[in-house]
């Protein structure tokens, strides 16, 4: 062994060697990550918030969770949940300590960028039928043309019956897509900026071209496709006014890379974090502090609405828990901590100019802990305190969790927000942590299996920790 110089020994003690992180994860962690992500890929097949909630409910029942009932005196280890309007869910494991001493929260969102249907979506033009859409969340519109899309959602008929719609996912089902302009005639289009190459009103889903067999009928193609929907689902065109339908990429989650170390799939922002915290919740048995695991809606559009984190659903739930144990909700909030689990941008060598390498996150080096998010001058940020950073990092070190710290990108390049600001407004100390992602908000995103698994370990470490909040 080559003896280290005095300077090398000193550097090893007081300097951070970010390059040493390249050797992580270990072979053992990779094997566990590969096994862990089998369930993750199944989870990814649920592409709307309603589908995610419906998917987890039977799993919760299998693990002994009961629907929360106000006024119940829960014992340590009891597991319960509460659903908000079919789109948001809170899952809890009762801790040994009273909730007045705080709870341990993790929150991820289960909505993803997509194409929502307009209230009157169906129209015919040039003997072809289309659905008009209104994009949801931040997307590059040109990425959504010429790819297979599926239709998902619910419709209420005039009789008040709820109908679940799912078209375009199965191998024997038809593909639906948005067309683009051929390059032979695209000289004007190609001179436009990327944001203008495809406009929002051009995101029309092509759904049919065969006319109904009656020449006296107007909009014969429109009638023909509406008849198909009526035969299958019993809905009429008027029912679109009560519908909640969207178009999402019709891709199945797949292993990516010759070494199968990555996953390519739609909606990994933020399903990667949602699955990691969900599994941590299921595997937590008898924690010191009560866990509150949240699947939230509407994050991609600002967390507004009755199912977004700006609603009072979360605080009302904690107030109910407090009243059940005869304490004040303000005491529960003040002594609680939260991991805001949302993805971060991984360094992409194809676009290195938007990152500052000393403060960015790398793929396959563990989840990214972000002291703050926001944009430019830290606008709209939570900005976790030194005490909060010390609290979670100490837990990670003790539990052997691999993690890294970074920002979303260079200061003046843009930025982004998370749910952290919506949680911290309740006086809960909060910090962001999430899986690094490539091609975020694209129809297909890329994550590393080891990062998803290590986020699970991070959330589990906080849930299992007996360390009180002493700040």
ABEGO torsion letter per residue (X at the ends): XBBBBAAAAAAAAABBBAAAAAAOBBAAAAAAAAAAAAAAAAAAABABAAAAAAAAAAAAAAAGBBBBBBGBBBBBGBBBBBBBGGABBBBBBBBABBAAAEBBBBBBBABBBBBBBBABABBBBGGBBBBBBBBBEBBBAAAABGBBBBBBEBBBBAAGBBBBBBBGABAABBBBBBBBBBAAAAAAAAABBAAAABBAAABBBBAEABBBBBAABBGAAAAAAAAAAAAAAGBBAAAAAABBBBBBBABBBBBBEAAGABBBBBGAOAAAAAAAAAAAAAABABBABBBBBBBBBGAAAGGBEAABAABAAAAAAAAAAAAAAGBBAAAAAAABBBBBBBBBBBBBAABAAABBAAABBBBGAEBBBBABBEBEAGBGBAGBBAAAAAAAAAAAAAAGBBBBBBBAEBAAAEEBBBAAAAAAAAGBBBBBBBBBBBGBGBABBBBBAAAAAAAAAAAAAAAABABBBAX
